[in-house]
Amino acid sequence: MQGVVGYSPGVFDLFHVGHLDLLRRAAAGCDRLVAGVLTDELAAELHGVRPAVPLIERMEIVANVRQVADVVPLGEAGLHRAWRSLAFDRLFTGAPDGFAAGDAERALAGTGVRVVRFDGLAETGSPVLRGALRGARHGSGPRTSVA
């Protein structure tokens, strides 16, 4: 018996402590956690920007998080197909956009999947990091020297 299977889809770009916080909390709510990593194309479609880190590298990073049992690529926004393929019991999300809890509940209605949305995740997020990188490339970010 595999127990409660959890699923947490995300871009996981510019992996940061907020991602780690989400995966740790998700793993605590299930017996086996599967992470779905959005393809570059789906991430661009849903968020309007391609990830900085390619899919294969993002999957490798997430696969090496101790709490994650398996990592799968996610090429379409429809959660019902992922549920049929993975047979997860709980969907974990912390994203304010993308796979919002209400949208996920509607998409998975009738499956018995419990949608769990985490609030108060660690504050560093990919948009913050992306903005900092943009500023650094344009000379307006903080400067450090390496001796």
PyMOL CGO cylinders between C-alpha atoms (Angstrom):
from pymol import cmd
from pymol.cgo import CYLINDER

trace = [
    CYLINDER, 0.00, 0.00, 0.00, 1.41, 3.40, -0.97, 0.3, 1, 1, 1, 1, 1, 1,
    CYLINDER, 1.41, 3.40, -0.97, -0.65, 5.50, 1.45, 0.3, 1, 1, 1, 1, 1, 1,
    CYLINDER, -0.65, 5.50, 1.45, -1.65, 9.09, 0.69, 0.3, 1, 1, 1, 1, 1, 1,
    CYLINDER, -1.65, 9.09, 0.69, -0.06, 10.38, -2.52, 0.3, 1, 1, 1, 1, 1, 1,
    CYLINDER, -0.06, 10.38, -2.52, 0.48, 14.13, -2.69, 0.3, 1, 1, 1, 1, 1, 1,
    CYLINDER, 0.48, 14.13, -2.69, 1.08, 16.18, -5.81, 0.3, 1, 1, 1, 1, 1, 1,
    CYLINDER, 1.08, 16.18, -5.81, 2.56, 19.65, -6.03, 0.3, 1, 1, 1, 1, 1, 1,
    CYLINDER, 2.56, 19.65, -6.03, 2.82, 21.26, -9.47, 0.3, 1, 1, 1, 1, 1, 1,
    CYLINDER, 2.82, 21.26, -9.47, 4.97, 24.31, -10.08, 0.3, 1, 1, 1, 1, 1, 1,
    CYLINDER, 4.97, 24.31, -10.08, 7.54, 25.99, -12.27, 0.3, 1, 1, 1, 1, 1, 1,
    CYLINDER, 7.54, 25.99, -12.27, 10.26, 25.74, -9.60, 0.3, 1, 1, 1, 1, 1, 1,
    CYLINDER, 10.26, 25.74, -9.60, 12.37, 28.30, -11.46, 0.3, 1, 1, 1, 1, 1, 1,
    CYLINDER, 12.37, 28.30, -11.46, 15.25, 29.99, -9.68, 0.3, 1, 1, 1, 1, 1, 1,
    CYLINDER, 15.25, 29.99, -9.68, 14.76, 27.47, -6.85, 0.3, 1, 1, 1, 1, 1, 1,
    CYLINDER, 14.76, 27.47, -6.85, 14.47, 29.31, -3.55, 0.3, 1, 1, 1, 1, 1, 1,
    CYLINDER, 14.47, 29.31, -3.55, 13.45, 28.84, 0.06, 0.3, 1, 1, 1, 1, 1, 1,
    CYLINDER, 13.45, 28.84, 0.06, 9.76, 29.39, -0.78, 0.3, 1, 1, 1, 1, 1, 1,
    CYLINDER, 9.76, 29.39, -0.78, 9.87, 26.31, -3.01, 0.3, 1, 1, 1, 1, 1, 1,
    CYLINDER, 9.87, 26.31, -3.01, 11.61, 24.34, -0.29, 0.3, 1, 1, 1, 1, 1, 1,
    CYLINDER, 11.61, 24.34, -0.29, 9.04, 25.49, 2.28, 0.3, 1, 1, 1, 1, 1, 1,
    CYLINDER, 9.04, 25.49, 2.28, 6.17, 24.39, -0.01, 0.3, 1, 1, 1, 1, 1, 1,
    CYLINDER, 6.17, 24.39, -0.01, 7.69, 20.95, -0.66, 0.3, 1, 1, 1, 1, 1, 1,
    CYLINDER, 7.69, 20.95, -0.66, 8.48, 20.35, 3.02, 0.3, 1, 1, 1, 1, 1, 1,
    CYLINDER, 8.48, 20.35, 3.02, 4.97, 21.28, 4.10, 0.3, 1, 1, 1, 1, 1, 1,
    CYLINDER, 4.97, 21.28, 4.10, 3.42, 19.23, 1.30, 0.3, 1, 1, 1, 1, 1, 1,
    CYLINDER, 3.42, 19.23, 1.30, 5.49, 16.17, 2.22, 0.3, 1, 1, 1, 1, 1, 1,
    CYLINDER, 5.49, 16.17, 2.22, 4.31, 16.47, 5.83, 0.3, 1, 1, 1, 1, 1, 1,
    CYLINDER, 4.31, 16.47, 5.83, 0.72, 16.17, 4.54, 0.3, 1, 1, 1, 1, 1, 1,
    CYLINDER, 0.72, 16.17, 4.54, 1.13, 12.91, 2.64, 0.3, 1, 1, 1, 1, 1, 1,
    CYLINDER, 1.13, 12.91, 2.64, 3.03, 9.63, 2.57, 0.3, 1, 1, 1, 1, 1, 1,
    CYLINDER, 3.03, 9.63, 2.57, 4.56, 10.09, -0.88, 0.3, 1, 1, 1, 1, 1, 1,
    CYLINDER, 4.56, 10.09, -0.88, 5.09, 13.43, -2.62, 0.3, 1, 1, 1, 1, 1, 1,
    CYLINDER, 5.09, 13.43, -2.62, 5.24, 13.79, -6.40, 0.3, 1, 1, 1, 1, 1, 1,
    CYLINDER, 5.24, 13.79, -6.40, 6.31, 17.16, -7.84, 0.3, 1, 1, 1, 1, 1, 1,
    CYLINDER, 6.31, 17.16, -7.84, 5.07, 18.21, -11.26, 0.3, 1, 1, 1, 1, 1, 1,
    CYLINDER, 5.07, 18.21, -11.26, 7.48, 20.60, -12.97, 0.3, 1, 1, 1, 1, 1, 1,
    CYLINDER, 7.48, 20.60, -12.97, 5.90, 22.78, -15.65, 0.3, 1, 1, 1, 1, 1, 1,
    CYLINDER, 5.90, 22.78, -15.65, 7.52, 22.64, -19.07, 0.3, 1, 1, 1, 1, 1, 1,
    CYLINDER, 7.52, 22.64, -19.07, 9.10, 25.84, -20.34, 0.3, 1, 1, 1, 1, 1, 1,
    CYLINDER, 9.10, 25.84, -20.34, 6.21, 26.27, -22.79, 0.3, 1, 1, 1, 1, 1, 1,
    CYLINDER, 6.21, 26.27, -22.79, 3.47, 25.81, -20.20, 0.3, 1, 1, 1, 1, 1, 1,
    CYLINDER, 3.47, 25.81, -20.20, 5.22, 28.14, -17.76, 0.3, 1, 1, 1, 1, 1, 1,
    CYLINDER, 5.22, 28.14, -17.76, 5.40, 30.81, -20.48, 0.3, 1, 1, 1, 1, 1, 1,
    CYLINDER, 5.40, 30.81, -20.48, 1.73, 30.28, -21.35, 0.3, 1, 1, 1, 1, 1, 1,
    CYLINDER, 1.73, 30.28, -21.35, 0.53, 30.54, -17.73, 0.3, 1, 1, 1, 1, 1, 1,
    CYLINDER, 0.53, 30.54, -17.73, 2.91, 33.18, -16.38, 0.3, 1, 1, 1, 1, 1, 1,
    CYLINDER, 2.91, 33.18, -16.38, 3.92, 35.14, -19.47, 0.3, 1, 1, 1, 1, 1, 1,
    CYLINDER, 3.92, 35.14, -19.47, 7.63, 34.46, -19.07, 0.3, 1, 1, 1, 1, 1, 1,
    CYLINDER, 7.63, 34.46, -19.07, 9.86, 31.50, -19.90, 0.3, 1, 1, 1, 1, 1, 1,
    CYLINDER, 9.86, 31.50, -19.90, 11.79, 30.06, -16.95, 0.3, 1, 1, 1, 1, 1, 1,
    CYLINDER, 11.79, 30.06, -16.95, 15.41, 31.13, -16.61, 0.3, 1, 1, 1, 1, 1, 1,
    CYLINDER, 15.41, 31.13, -16.61, 16.42, 27.55, -15.81, 0.3, 1, 1, 1, 1, 1, 1,
    CYLINDER, 16.42, 27.55, -15.81, 15.62, 24.84, -18.42, 0.3, 1, 1, 1, 1, 1, 1,
    CYLINDER, 15.62, 24.84, -18.42, 13.10, 22.11, -17.57, 0.3, 1, 1, 1, 1, 1, 1,
    CYLINDER, 13.10, 22.11, -17.57, 15.61, 19.25, -17.25, 0.3, 1, 1, 1, 1, 1, 1,
    CYLINDER, 15.61, 19.25, -17.25, 17.68, 21.25, -14.75, 0.3, 1, 1, 1, 1, 1, 1,
    CYLINDER, 17.68, 21.25, -14.75, 14.62, 22.32, -12.73, 0.3, 1, 1, 1, 1, 1, 1,
    CYLINDER, 14.62, 22.32, -12.73, 13.52, 18.68, -12.56, 0.3, 1, 1, 1, 1, 1, 1,
    CYLINDER, 13.52, 18.68, -12.56, 16.99, 17.61, -11.38, 0.3, 1, 1, 1, 1, 1, 1,
    CYLINDER, 16.99, 17.61, -11.38, 16.97, 20.25, -8.62, 0.3, 1, 1, 1, 1, 1, 1,
    CYLINDER, 16.97, 20.25, -8.62, 13.50, 19.27, -7.38, 0.3, 1, 1, 1, 1, 1, 1,
    CYLINDER, 13.50, 19.27, -7.38, 14.35, 15.55, -7.58, 0.3, 1, 1, 1, 1, 1, 1,
    CYLINDER, 14.35, 15.55, -7.58, 17.15, 16.16, -5.12, 0.3, 1, 1, 1, 1, 1, 1,
    CYLINDER, 17.15, 16.16, -5.12, 14.91, 17.62, -2.45, 0.3, 1, 1, 1, 1, 1, 1,
    CYLINDER, 14.91, 17.62, -2.45, 14.80, 14.95, 0.24, 0.3, 1, 1, 1, 1, 1, 1,
    CYLINDER, 14.80, 14.95, 0.24, 11.03, 15.13, 0.71, 0.3, 1, 1, 1, 1, 1, 1,
    CYLINDER, 11.03, 15.13, 0.71, 10.20, 14.56, -2.98, 0.3, 1, 1, 1, 1, 1, 1,
    CYLINDER, 10.20, 14.56, -2.98, 9.67, 10.92, -4.00, 0.3, 1, 1, 1, 1, 1, 1,
    CYLINDER, 9.67, 10.92, -4.00, 9.22, 11.50, -7.73, 0.3, 1, 1, 1, 1, 1, 1,
    CYLINDER, 9.22, 11.50, -7.73, 9.31, 14.30, -10.29, 0.3, 1, 1, 1, 1, 1, 1,
    CYLINDER, 9.31, 14.30, -10.29, 7.30, 14.43, -13.50, 0.3, 1, 1, 1, 1, 1, 1,
    CYLINDER, 7.30, 14.43, -13.50, 7.15, 17.02, -16.29, 0.3, 1, 1, 1, 1, 1, 1,
    CYLINDER, 7.15, 17.02, -16.29, 3.83, 18.84, -16.59, 0.3, 1, 1, 1, 1, 1, 1,
    CYLINDER, 3.83, 18.84, -16.59, 3.05, 19.93, -20.15, 0.3, 1, 1, 1, 1, 1, 1,
    CYLINDER, 3.05, 19.93, -20.15, -0.57, 20.97, -19.84, 0.3, 1, 1, 1, 1, 1, 1,
    CYLINDER, -0.57, 20.97, -19.84, -2.53, 23.02, -17.35, 0.3, 1, 1, 1, 1, 1, 1,
    CYLINDER, -2.53, 23.02, -17.35, -5.37, 20.51, -16.96, 0.3, 1, 1, 1, 1, 1, 1,
    CYLINDER, -5.37, 20.51, -16.96, -4.99, 18.84, -13.57, 0.3, 1, 1, 1, 1, 1, 1,
    CYLINDER, -4.99, 18.84, -13.57, -7.51, 16.10, -14.31, 0.3, 1, 1, 1, 1, 1, 1,
    CYLINDER, -7.51, 16.10, -14.31, -5.14, 14.37, -16.74, 0.3, 1, 1, 1, 1, 1, 1,
    CYLINDER, -5.14, 14.37, -16.74, -2.30, 14.50, -14.19, 0.3, 1, 1, 1, 1, 1, 1,
    CYLINDER, -2.30, 14.50, -14.19, -4.66, 13.01, -11.59, 0.3, 1, 1, 1, 1, 1, 1,
    CYLINDER, -4.66, 13.01, -11.59, -5.60, 10.13, -13.93, 0.3, 1, 1, 1, 1, 1, 1,
    CYLINDER, -5.60, 10.13, -13.93, -1.93, 9.43, -14.58, 0.3, 1, 1, 1, 1, 1, 1,
    CYLINDER, -1.93, 9.43, -14.58, -0.61, 9.79, -11.02, 0.3, 1, 1, 1, 1, 1, 1,
    CYLINDER, -0.61, 9.79, -11.02, -3.65, 8.89, -8.89, 0.3, 1, 1, 1, 1, 1, 1,
    CYLINDER, -3.65, 8.89, -8.89, -2.82, 11.50, -6.24, 0.3, 1, 1, 1, 1, 1, 1,
    CYLINDER, -2.82, 11.50, -6.24, -5.03, 12.02, -3.20, 0.3, 1, 1, 1, 1, 1, 1,
    CYLINDER, -5.03, 12.02, -3.20, -3.97, 15.56, -2.31, 0.3, 1, 1, 1, 1, 1, 1,
    CYLINDER, -3.97, 15.56, -2.31, -2.91, 18.53, -4.37, 0.3, 1, 1, 1, 1, 1, 1,
    CYLINDER, -2.91, 18.53, -4.37, -0.65, 21.02, -2.61, 0.3, 1, 1, 1, 1, 1, 1,
    CYLINDER, -0.65, 21.02, -2.61, -0.29, 24.60, -3.79, 0.3, 1, 1, 1, 1, 1, 1,
    CYLINDER, -0.29, 24.60, -3.79, 1.13, 27.80, -2.45, 0.3, 1, 1, 1, 1, 1, 1,
    CYLINDER, 1.13, 27.80, -2.45, 1.05, 29.86, -5.61, 0.3, 1, 1, 1, 1, 1, 1,
    CYLINDER, 1.05, 29.86, -5.61, -1.12, 32.97, -5.62, 0.3, 1, 1, 1, 1, 1, 1,
    CYLINDER, -1.12, 32.97, -5.62, -1.54, 32.47, -9.38, 0.3, 1, 1, 1, 1, 1, 1,
    CYLINDER, -1.54, 32.47, -9.38, -1.22, 29.56, -11.79, 0.3, 1, 1, 1, 1, 1, 1,
    CYLINDER, -1.22, 29.56, -11.79, -2.79, 26.58, -10.02, 0.3, 1, 1, 1, 1, 1, 1,
    CYLINDER, -2.79, 26.58, -10.02, -4.91, 28.54, -7.59, 0.3, 1, 1, 1, 1, 1, 1,
    CYLINDER, -4.91, 28.54, -7.59, -6.79, 26.45, -5.04, 0.3, 1, 1, 1, 1, 1, 1,
    CYLINDER, -6.79, 26.45, -5.04, -10.26, 27.38, -6.30, 0.3, 1, 1, 1, 1, 1, 1,
    CYLINDER, -10.26, 27.38, -6.30, -9.37, 26.53, -9.90, 0.3, 1, 1, 1, 1, 1, 1,
    CYLINDER, -9.37, 26.53, -9.90, -7.82, 23.26, -8.78, 0.3, 1, 1, 1, 1, 1, 1,
    CYLINDER, -7.82, 23.26, -8.78, -10.91, 22.32, -6.76, 0.3, 1, 1, 1, 1, 1, 1,
    CYLINDER, -10.91, 22.32, -6.76, -13.13, 22.92, -9.79, 0.3, 1, 1, 1, 1, 1, 1,
    CYLINDER, -13.13, 22.92, -9.79, -10.79, 20.99, -12.11, 0.3, 1, 1, 1, 1, 1, 1,
    CYLINDER, -10.79, 20.99, -12.11, -10.64, 18.03, -9.73, 0.3, 1, 1, 1, 1, 1, 1,
    CYLINDER, -10.64, 18.03, -9.73, -14.30, 18.01, -8.66, 0.3, 1, 1, 1, 1, 1, 1,
    CYLINDER, -14.30, 18.01, -8.66, -15.63, 14.47, -8.27, 0.3, 1, 1, 1, 1, 1, 1,
    CYLINDER, -15.63, 14.47, -8.27, -12.18, 12.87, -7.97, 0.3, 1, 1, 1, 1, 1, 1,
    CYLINDER, -12.18, 12.87, -7.97, -11.99, 12.86, -4.18, 0.3, 1, 1, 1, 1, 1, 1,
    CYLINDER, -11.99, 12.86, -4.18, -8.75, 14.87, -4.28, 0.3, 1, 1, 1, 1, 1, 1,
    CYLINDER, -8.75, 14.87, -4.28, -8.30, 17.24, -1.37, 0.3, 1, 1, 1, 1, 1, 1,
    CYLINDER, -8.30, 17.24, -1.37, -6.76, 20.57, -2.41, 0.3, 1, 1, 1, 1, 1, 1,
    CYLINDER, -6.76, 20.57, -2.41, -4.48, 22.10, 0.23, 0.3, 1, 1, 1, 1, 1, 1,
    CYLINDER, -4.48, 22.10, 0.23, -3.32, 25.69, -0.18, 0.3, 1, 1, 1, 1, 1, 1,
    CYLINDER, -3.32, 25.69, -0.18, -0.48, 26.89, 1.98, 0.3, 1, 1, 1, 1, 1, 1,
    CYLINDER, -0.48, 26.89, 1.98, -0.42, 30.50, 3.09, 0.3, 1, 1, 1, 1, 1, 1,
    CYLINDER, -0.42, 30.50, 3.09, 2.53, 32.18, 4.70, 0.3, 1, 1, 1, 1, 1, 1,
    CYLINDER, 2.53, 32.18, 4.70, 5.26, 30.44, 2.73, 0.3, 1, 1, 1, 1, 1, 1,
    CYLINDER, 5.26, 30.44, 2.73, 8.74, 31.92, 2.92, 0.3, 1, 1, 1, 1, 1, 1,
    CYLINDER, 8.74, 31.92, 2.92, 8.60, 35.29, 1.17, 0.3, 1, 1, 1, 1, 1, 1,
    CYLINDER, 8.60, 35.29, 1.17, 11.37, 35.02, -1.40, 0.3, 1, 1, 1, 1, 1, 1,
    CYLINDER, 11.37, 35.02, -1.40, 9.72, 34.23, -4.70, 0.3, 1, 1, 1, 1, 1, 1,
    CYLINDER, 9.72, 34.23, -4.70, 10.79, 33.82, -8.30, 0.3, 1, 1, 1, 1, 1, 1,
    CYLINDER, 10.79, 33.82, -8.30, 9.31, 37.20, -9.37, 0.3, 1, 1, 1, 1, 1, 1,
    CYLINDER, 9.31, 37.20, -9.37, 11.39, 38.92, -6.67, 0.3, 1, 1, 1, 1, 1, 1,
    CYLINDER, 11.39, 38.92, -6.67, 14.53, 37.11, -7.77, 0.3, 1, 1, 1, 1, 1, 1,
    CYLINDER, 14.53, 37.11, -7.77, 13.81, 37.76, -11.45, 0.3, 1, 1, 1, 1, 1, 1,
    CYLINDER, 13.81, 37.76, -11.45, 13.42, 41.48, -10.70, 0.3, 1, 1, 1, 1, 1, 1,
    CYLINDER, 13.42, 41.48, -10.70, 16.67, 41.56, -8.76, 0.3, 1, 1, 1, 1, 1, 1,
    CYLINDER, 16.67, 41.56, -8.76, 18.48, 39.86, -11.63, 0.3, 1, 1, 1, 1, 1, 1,
    CYLINDER, 18.48, 39.86, -11.63, 16.99, 42.31, -14.13, 0.3, 1, 1, 1, 1, 1, 1,
    CYLINDER, 16.99, 42.31, -14.13, 18.19, 45.20, -11.98, 0.3, 1, 1, 1, 1, 1, 1,
    CYLINDER, 18.19, 45.20, -11.98, 21.68, 43.73, -11.66, 0.3, 1, 1, 1, 1, 1, 1,
    CYLINDER, 21.68, 43.73, -11.66, 21.94, 43.28, -15.44, 0.3, 1, 1, 1, 1, 1, 1,
    CYLINDER, 21.94, 43.28, -15.44, 20.99, 46.91, -15.97, 0.3, 1, 1, 1, 1, 1, 1,
    CYLINDER, 20.99, 46.91, -15.97, 23.44, 48.21, -13.38, 0.3, 1, 1, 1, 1, 1, 1,
    CYLINDER, 23.44, 48.21, -13.38, 20.87, 49.23, -10.77, 0.3, 1, 1, 1, 1, 1, 1,
    CYLINDER, 20.87, 49.23, -10.77, 21.27, 46.33, -8.39, 0.3, 1, 1, 1, 1, 1, 1,
    CYLINDER, 21.27, 46.33, -8.39, 23.53, 46.10, -5.36, 0.3, 1, 1, 1, 1, 1, 1,
    CYLINDER, 23.53, 46.10, -5.36, 27.19, 45.70, -6.21, 0.3, 1, 1, 1, 1, 1, 1,
    CYLINDER, 27.19, 45.70, -6.21, 29.56, 43.34, -4.52, 0.3, 1, 1, 1, 1, 1, 1,
    CYLINDER, 29.56, 43.34, -4.52, 33.21, 42.77, -5.18, 0.3, 1, 1, 1, 1, 1, 1,
    CYLINDER, 33.21, 42.77, -5.18, 34.94, 39.46, -5.05, 0.3, 1, 1, 1, 1, 1, 1,
    CYLINDER, 34.94, 39.46, -5.05, 38.50, 39.49, -3.85, 0.3, 1, 1, 1, 1, 1, 1,
]
cmd.load_cgo(trace, "trace")
